[in-house]
């Protein structure tokens, strides 16, 4: 069970929007997800149009006269998607826990005895660095930090990382954190400038997916629903679907890393360097001949901007996937490994399949992806 906190002390960065729609997207990918609303503002609960007598306060508090287990408050939102709701009364828990020993581990204790079977537990944190946020960090394996492409959103990142390091040092609990850029407006040159700064500063801890500004995300929340139930074909839904796929891909990656560690641990130290060098030579020999250069083209003389997005770049629509216009034809040269890839063009914000490519396949949004098969080049040696 992967426990992931979604936190940033700056308001308006898309924290709750990310929590709700990432949970819904993971669920649509067949993962069983529990969203814990740990924000006393209860925006996650209200944003899903839920009103509940019992909430997470009744689970964490020791003085409530209606003490319950986490299992008792869970409400179903959609297929594979449940929520543990919140309420304004949760704000009193900060004061209640102030003088208690191990106050920062209350949620961790609850999840350790939790009987539910979920693939993911997402925790929507309050917009501050108080005891509730520290509880979430202590209980988590990972943290997702939504960040806007603006200067002010970057100011609080250092404070948040300090809290993460504090939890690591004082509680001996190491948490991995990654940043996702949200509310990105590709119409503004300033947005790309800030994005470049984020990439340069946090490249090792940055998701490839970028969540763009999309009014459907706000409309879905106002209607008491997640975006996949409101409009699964909108850009916001595509962005969160891409983010969920990126997270799911790391499931396999984590398993492979563990296997490698076990294998290396069993080898004598003096042989490690030789084995690693030999393995690198084998990998280079296997993969170098298979590298292929592909040129994607799209004829649209009147378009202002065209991007290429697909499996090969985690469906990212950013500066790196922007195509170049030459005589009315947009072009993008890419180096791809052998395999079959889904892709689409994004023309002035509209997702379009390749009109000159007859190979299509229906995607999860009911639209068509274009397919390209890249074959391995023959070994010239």
C-alpha positions as CSV (number, residue, x, y, z in Angstrom):
1,X,0.0,0.0,0.0
2,X,1.5,3.3,-1.1
3,X,0.7,6.2,1.2
4,X,1.1,9.6,-0.5
5,X,0.6,13.0,1.1
6,X,-0.3,15.9,-1.2
7,X,0.8,19.0,0.5
8,X,1.9,22.6,0.0
9,X,1.4,25.4,2.6
10,X,0.6,27.9,-0.1
11,X,-3.1,28.1,-0.9
12,X,-4.5,28.1,-4.5
13,X,-1.8,25.7,-5.9
14,X,-4.3,23.0,-6.8
15,X,-3.6,20.8,-3.8
16,X,-7.1,19.5,-3.3
17,X,-7.8,19.5,-7.0
18,X,-4.8,17.2,-7.4
19,X,-5.8,15.0,-4.5
20,X,-9.4,14.4,-5.8
21,X,-8.6,14.0,-9.5
22,X,-5.4,12.0,-9.0
23,X,-7.4,9.6,-6.8
24,X,-10.1,9.3,-9.4
25,X,-7.6,8.7,-12.2
26,X,-5.7,6.0,-10.2
27,X,-9.1,4.4,-9.6
28,X,-9.9,4.5,-13.3
29,X,-6.6,2.6,-13.9
30,X,-7.9,-0.3,-11.8
31,X,-6.2,0.8,-8.5
32,X,-8.2,0.8,-5.3
33,X,-7.8,4.2,-3.7
34,X,-8.6,5.8,-0.4
35,X,-8.5,9.6,-0.1
36,X,-8.1,10.9,3.5
37,X,-9.2,14.5,3.8
38,X,-7.0,15.8,6.5
39,X,-7.8,19.5,5.8
40,X,-10.2,21.1,8.4
41,X,-11.5,23.2,5.5
42,X,-12.9,19.9,4.2
43,X,-12.6,21.1,0.5
44,X,-12.0,17.5,-0.6
45,X,-15.2,16.4,1.2
46,X,-17.2,19.3,0.0
47,X,-15.8,19.1,-3.5
48,X,-17.2,15.6,-3.8
49,X,-20.6,16.8,-2.4
50,X,-20.4,14.8,0.8
51,X,-21.9,15.6,4.2
52,X,-21.1,13.2,7.0
53,X,-21.8,13.0,10.7
54,X,-18.6,11.1,11.4
55,X,-15.2,12.2,10.0
56,X,-11.5,11.8,10.4
57,X,-11.7,13.8,13.7
58,X,-13.6,11.0,15.3
59,X,-10.8,8.6,14.3
60,X,-7.9,10.7,15.5
61,X,-9.3,12.4,18.6
62,X,-9.1,10.7,22.0
63,X,-11.6,13.0,23.7
64,X,-14.5,12.8,21.3
65,X,-17.6,11.1,22.6
66,X,-18.1,9.3,19.3
67,X,-14.8,7.5,18.9
68,X,-14.7,5.3,15.7
69,X,-12.3,3.4,13.6
70,X,-11.1,4.6,10.1
71,X,-13.1,1.8,8.5
72,X,-16.3,3.3,10.1
73,X,-16.2,6.7,8.3
74,X,-15.2,5.6,4.8
75,X,-17.6,6.7,2.1
76,X,-17.6,5.4,-1.5
77,X,-17.2,8.0,-4.2
78,X,-16.9,5.9,-7.4
79,X,-15.6,2.6,-8.5
80,X,-12.4,1.8,-6.6
81,X,-12.5,5.3,-5.1
82,X,-13.3,5.9,-1.4
83,X,-12.9,8.9,0.9
84,X,-12.4,9.4,4.6
85,X,-14.2,12.8,5.0
86,X,-13.2,15.8,7.1
87,X,-15.0,18.6,9.0
88,X,-14.2,22.0,10.5
89,X,-14.0,20.3,13.9
90,X,-10.7,18.8,12.9
91,X,-9.2,22.2,13.4
92,X,-9.5,21.6,17.2
93,X,-7.2,18.6,17.0
94,X,-4.1,20.8,16.7
95,X,-4.8,22.1,20.2
96,X,-5.9,18.7,21.6
97,X,-2.6,17.1,20.5
98,X,-0.4,20.0,21.6
99,X,0.7,18.4,24.9
100,X,0.6,14.8,23.9
101,X,3.6,12.5,23.6
102,X,4.0,11.1,20.0
103,X,1.4,13.6,18.8
104,X,3.0,13.6,15.3
105,X,2.4,9.8,14.9
106,X,-1.4,9.7,15.6
107,X,-2.3,9.1,11.9
108,X,0.6,6.7,11.5
109,X,-0.7,4.6,14.4
110,X,-4.2,4.6,12.8
111,X,-3.0,3.4,9.4
112,X,-0.8,0.7,11.0
113,X,-3.9,-0.9,12.4
114,X,-6.1,-0.2,9.4
115,X,-7.9,-3.2,8.0
116,X,-8.7,-1.8,4.6
117,X,-7.1,-3.2,1.4
118,X,-6.1,-0.3,-0.8
119,X,-3.4,0.1,-3.4
120,X,-3.1,3.8,-2.7
121,X,-3.9,6.0,0.3
122,X,-3.8,9.7,-0.7
123,X,-3.8,12.3,2.1
124,X,-5.0,15.8,1.3
125,X,-3.2,18.1,3.8
126,X,-4.1,21.5,5.2
127,X,-2.4,24.6,3.7
128,X,0.0,25.0,6.6
129,X,2.9,23.3,8.3
130,X,1.1,22.4,11.5
131,X,0.8,19.2,13.4
132,X,-1.8,17.7,11.0
133,X,0.6,18.1,8.1
134,X,3.5,16.6,10.1
135,X,1.1,13.7,11.0
136,X,0.6,13.2,7.2
137,X,4.3,13.3,6.4
138,X,5.0,10.8,9.2
139,X,2.4,8.4,7.9
140,X,3.5,8.6,4.3
141,X,6.0,6.9,2.1
142,X,5.9,9.6,-0.5
143,X,4.9,13.3,-0.9
144,X,3.5,15.1,-3.9
145,X,4.0,18.9,-3.8
146,X,1.8,20.8,-6.3
147,X,3.5,24.0,-7.4
148,X,2.3,26.8,-9.6
149,X,4.5,28.3,-12.2
150,X,4.8,31.5,-10.2
151,X,7.5,33.0,-8.1
152,X,5.5,33.0,-4.9
153,X,4.6,29.3,-5.1
154,X,8.4,28.6,-5.0
155,X,9.0,30.6,-1.8
156,X,7.5,28.0,0.6
157,X,9.2,25.0,-1.0
158,X,12.3,25.4,1.2
159,X,10.2,25.5,4.4
160,X,8.3,22.4,3.4
161,X,11.6,20.5,2.6
162,X,12.9,21.5,6.0
163,X,9.9,19.9,7.6
164,X,10.5,16.8,5.6
165,X,14.1,16.7,6.7
166,X,13.0,17.3,10.3
167,X,10.7,14.3,10.2
168,X,13.6,12.3,8.8
169,X,16.1,13.3,11.4
170,X,13.9,13.3,14.5
171,X,11.6,10.4,13.7
172,X,14.0,8.3,11.6
173,X,11.4,8.3,8.8
174,X,12.6,9.1,5.3
175,X,10.0,10.3,2.8
176,X,10.5,10.7,-0.9
177,X,9.0,13.9,-2.4
178,X,8.3,14.9,-6.0
179,X,6.9,18.2,-7.4
180,X,4.1,18.5,-10.0
181,X,3.6,21.7,-11.8
182,X,-0.1,22.8,-11.7
183,X,-2.2,25.6,-13.1
184,X,0.2,26.0,-15.9
185,X,-0.8,28.6,-18.5
186,X,1.0,27.9,-21.8
187,X,-0.2,31.2,-23.2
188,X,2.2,33.1,-21.0
189,X,5.9,33.4,-21.7
190,X,6.4,34.0,-18.0
191,X,5.0,30.5,-17.3
192,X,7.8,28.9,-19.4
193,X,10.4,31.1,-17.7
194,X,9.3,29.9,-14.2
195,X,9.0,26.3,-15.5
196,X,12.6,26.4,-16.7
197,X,13.7,27.6,-13.3
198,X,11.8,24.8,-11.6
199,X,13.3,22.2,-13.9
200,X,16.8,23.6,-13.3
201,X,16.4,23.6,-9.5
202,X,14.3,20.5,-8.9
203,X,15.0,18.3,-11.9
204,X,15.7,15.2,-9.8
205,X,12.4,15.5,-8.0
206,X,10.0,16.7,-10.7
207,X,7.2,14.8,-12.5
208,X,7.2,15.0,-16.3
209,X,3.5,15.7,-16.3
210,X,2.3,19.3,-16.2
211,X,-1.3,20.1,-15.2
212,X,-2.5,23.0,-17.3
213,X,-5.1,25.6,-16.5
214,X,-8.5,24.2,-17.3
215,X,-11.8,25.6,-16.4
216,X,-13.4,22.1,-16.4
217,X,-11.4,21.3,-13.2
218,X,-13.1,24.1,-11.3
219,X,-16.5,23.4,-12.8
220,X,-16.2,19.7,-11.8
221,X,-15.4,20.7,-8.2
222,X,-18.2,23.2,-8.1
223,X,-20.6,20.5,-9.3
224,X,-19.5,18.1,-6.5
225,X,-17.7,15.7,-8.7
226,X,-14.2,14.8,-10.0
227,X,-13.2,15.7,-13.5
228,X,-13.5,12.2,-15.0
229,X,-17.2,12.1,-14.1
230,X,-17.8,15.6,-15.2
231,X,-15.9,15.7,-18.5
232,X,-13.4,12.9,-19.1
233,X,-12.4,14.3,-22.5
234,X,-11.1,17.7,-21.2
235,X,-7.5,18.7,-21.0
236,X,-7.5,18.6,-17.2
237,X,-8.7,15.0,-17.2
238,X,-5.9,14.1,-19.7
239,X,-3.3,15.8,-17.5
240,X,-4.3,13.9,-14.4
241,X,-4.5,10.7,-16.3
242,X,-1.0,11.2,-17.5
243,X,0.1,11.9,-13.9
244,X,-1.5,8.8,-12.6
245,X,0.2,6.7,-15.3
246,X,3.6,8.2,-14.4
247,X,3.0,7.2,-10.7
248,X,1.8,3.7,-11.7
249,X,4.9,3.3,-13.9
250,X,7.0,3.8,-10.8
251,X,5.4,0.7,-9.2
252,X,7.4,-1.5,-11.6
253,X,10.4,0.7,-11.3
254,X,10.5,0.3,-7.5
255,X,10.3,-3.5,-7.8
256,X,13.1,-3.6,-10.3
257,X,15.3,-1.5,-8.1
258,X,14.8,-3.9,-5.2
259,X,15.7,-6.8,-7.3
260,X,18.9,-5.2,-8.4
261,X,19.9,-4.3,-4.9
262,X,19.5,-8.0,-3.8
263,X,21.5,-9.2,-6.7
264,X,24.4,-6.8,-6.1
265,X,24.4,-7.4,-2.4
266,X,25.2,-11.1,-3.0
267,X,28.3,-10.3,-5.1
268,X,31.7,-9.8,-3.6
269,X,32.8,-6.2,-3.4
270,X,35.9,-6.6,-5.5
271,X,33.8,-8.0,-8.4
272,X,31.2,-5.3,-8.4
273,X,33.0,-2.8,-10.6
274,X,34.0,-5.4,-13.2
275,X,30.5,-6.8,-13.4
276,X,29.0,-3.3,-13.7
277,X,31.4,-2.3,-16.5
278,X,30.7,-5.6,-18.4
279,X,26.9,-5.1,-18.0
280,X,27.2,-1.5,-19.3
281,X,29.0,-2.7,-22.4
282,X,26.3,-5.3,-22.9
283,X,23.6,-2.8,-22.6
284,X,25.3,-0.4,-25.0
285,X,25.8,-3.2,-27.5
286,X,22.2,-4.3,-27.2
287,X,20.6,-0.8,-27.4
288,X,22.8,1.5,-29.5
289,X,21.9,-0.2,-32.8
290,X,18.2,0.1,-32.0
291,X,18.1,3.9,-31.6
292,X,15.8,5.5,-34.3
293,X,15.3,9.1,-35.3
294,X,11.7,9.8,-36.1
295,X,10.4,13.1,-37.6
296,X,6.8,13.9,-36.8
297,X,5.0,16.5,-39.0
298,X,1.7,18.3,-38.9
299,X,0.5,20.7,-41.6
300,X,-1.2,23.7,-39.9
301,X,0.0,27.1,-41.3
302,X,-2.5,29.1,-39.2
303,X,-1.8,27.4,-35.9
304,X,-0.1,29.4,-33.1
305,X,1.5,26.4,-31.4
306,X,1.6,22.6,-31.9
307,X,2.9,20.0,-29.5
308,X,3.5,16.3,-29.9
309,X,2.5,14.1,-27.0
310,X,2.6,10.3,-26.6
311,X,3.8,7.3,-24.7
312,X,7.3,8.3,-25.5
313,X,7.2,11.5,-23.3
314,X,4.5,10.5,-20.8
315,X,2.0,12.6,-22.7
316,X,3.7,15.8,-21.6
317,X,2.7,19.1,-23.2
318,X,5.6,21.4,-22.4
319,X,8.5,23.3,-24.0
320,X,10.3,20.0,-24.8
321,X,7.3,18.7,-26.9
322,X,6.7,22.0,-28.8
323,X,7.1,21.5,-32.5
324,X,8.9,23.9,-34.9
325,X,7.0,25.5,-37.8
326,X,8.8,25.6,-41.2
327,X,6.9,26.9,-44.2
328,X,3.5,26.1,-42.6
329,X,4.5,22.6,-41.5
330,X,5.2,21.8,-37.8
331,X,8.1,19.4,-37.3
332,X,9.6,17.6,-34.3
333,X,12.6,15.2,-34.5
334,X,12.7,12.6,-31.8
335,X,14.9,9.6,-31.0
336,X,12.8,6.6,-30.0
337,X,13.5,3.0,-28.9
338,X,11.9,0.2,-30.9
339,X,8.3,-0.4,-30.1
340,X,4.7,0.7,-30.8
341,X,3.7,4.1,-29.5
342,X,0.4,6.0,-29.1
343,X,0.6,9.7,-29.9
344,X,-1.5,12.8,-30.6
345,X,-0.9,16.4,-31.6
346,X,-2.1,19.3,-29.5
347,X,-3.0,22.2,-31.8
348,X,-3.7,25.5,-30.0
349,X,-5.0,23.5,-27.0
350,X,-7.0,20.9,-29.0
351,X,-6.0,17.3,-29.0
352,X,-6.0,15.9,-32.5
353,X,-4.9,12.5,-34.0
354,X,-2.6,12.4,-36.9
355,X,-4.8,13.0,-40.0
356,X,-2.2,11.3,-42.4
357,X,-1.7,8.2,-40.3
358,X,-4.4,5.6,-40.8
359,X,-3.3,3.5,-37.8
360,X,-5.6,4.5,-34.9
361,X,-6.7,3.0,-31.5
362,X,-9.4,4.2,-29.2
363,X,-8.0,5.7,-25.9
364,X,-9.6,5.7,-22.4
365,X,-11.3,9.0,-23.2
366,X,-13.2,7.6,-26.2
367,X,-11.0,9.4,-28.7
368,X,-8.5,8.0,-31.2
369,X,-4.7,7.9,-30.7
370,X,-2.5,7.5,-33.7
371,X,0.0,4.6,-33.6
372,X,3.6,4.5,-34.8
373,X,5.7,1.4,-34.9
374,X,9.4,1.9,-34.6
375,X,11.5,-1.1,-35.7
376,X,15.0,-1.9,-34.6
377,X,17.7,-1.0,-37.1
378,X,19.9,-3.9,-38.1
379,X,23.2,-4.2,-36.4
380,X,26.0,-3.1,-38.7
381,X,28.8,-4.9,-36.8
